[in-house]
Amino acid sequence: MIAGRTKSALAATKAKGVKLGNPNIEVAQLEAVAAVKAEADRAAGNVLPIIAEIRKSWATTLRAIADALNARAVPTPRGGRWHAMSVRKALARA
């Protein structure tokens, strides 16, 4: 019922010539991508000193570094577990 009324109202508004949606979607998308990249760079910057310390001690492979980060309970940016690929991506941001 509500969905039907919403669709009808949007169709009526569109019929009047009103442009629906964000008129500056390209700018909004660019800003969103920049924010995501900035957060990823910040997170990588926080973990890179820990990775450097782990590399000095014993770990040379990406998997070994991921295991060491997990053993130290260092969270990933989203709070998950470290994997070889996530370590590789963090190092690529250096």
Legacy VTK file of the C-alpha trace (Angstrom):
# vtk DataFile Version 3.0
C-alpha trace
ASCII
DATASET POLYDATA
POINTS 94 float
0.000 0.000 0.000
2.689 2.500 0.980
4.925 1.375 -1.885
2.111 1.905 -4.364
1.426 5.425 -3.106
5.129 6.254 -3.192
5.479 5.015 -6.773
2.410 7.002 -7.807
3.680 10.174 -6.148
7.122 9.814 -7.755
5.550 9.177 -11.162
3.361 12.274 -10.788
6.336 14.378 -9.755
8.378 13.086 -12.664
5.488 13.830 -15.051
5.615 17.459 -13.887
9.204 17.627 -15.135
11.014 17.481 -11.812
14.334 15.677 -12.030
14.445 12.949 -9.388
17.576 11.907 -7.536
20.777 13.744 -6.754
21.444 16.373 -9.437
25.176 16.262 -8.653
25.651 12.492 -8.456
29.066 12.576 -10.149
30.442 14.969 -7.544
28.935 12.915 -4.723
30.476 9.727 -6.102
33.918 11.337 -6.408
33.710 12.619 -2.830
32.650 9.189 -1.563
35.524 7.450 -3.346
37.990 10.001 -1.969
36.670 9.447 1.570
36.969 5.655 1.277
40.524 5.928 -0.051
41.513 8.369 2.703
40.203 5.999 5.378
42.062 3.063 3.799
45.290 5.087 3.699
44.834 6.069 7.353
44.212 2.471 8.413
47.231 1.226 6.465
49.376 3.946 7.985
48.406 2.773 11.467
49.330 -0.861 10.818
52.514 -0.370 8.764
54.771 0.222 11.811
53.464 -2.999 13.357
54.125 -4.883 10.125
57.666 -3.449 9.982
58.279 -4.662 13.542
56.946 -8.121 12.683
59.159 -8.286 9.578
62.245 -7.459 11.647
61.546 -10.230 14.098
60.870 -13.310 11.982
58.003 -13.116 9.498
58.888 -12.805 5.839
55.801 -14.106 4.017
52.485 -12.346 3.794
50.766 -15.276 5.470
53.229 -15.221 8.374
52.683 -11.474 8.806
48.906 -11.992 8.782
49.224 -14.748 11.390
51.374 -12.500 13.578
48.881 -9.622 13.304
46.062 -11.974 14.248
48.094 -13.353 17.174
48.636 -9.796 18.429
44.890 -9.139 18.058
45.485 -6.222 15.695
42.102 -5.544 14.088
41.637 -4.981 10.381
39.935 -1.709 9.390
36.582 -3.517 9.441
37.369 -5.472 12.581
38.007 -8.836 10.935
40.959 -11.177 10.678
44.108 -10.539 8.673
44.816 -12.581 5.546
47.771 -12.566 3.191
45.882 -10.431 0.673
44.853 -7.846 3.270
48.493 -7.537 4.341
49.512 -7.160 0.697
46.984 -4.382 0.164
48.117 -2.574 3.302
51.745 -2.772 2.152
50.780 -1.509 -1.304
49.455 1.674 0.289
52.865 2.451 1.795
LINES 1 95
94 0 1 2 3 4 5 6 7 8 9 10 11 12 13 14 15 16 17 18 19 20 21 22 23 24 25 26 27 28 29 30 31 32 33 34 35 36 37 38 39 40 41 42 43 44 45 46 47 48 49 50 51 52 53 54 55 56 57 58 59 60 61 62 63 64 65 66 67 68 69 70 71 72 73 74 75 76 77 78 79 80 81 82 83 84 85 86 87 88 89 90 91 92 93
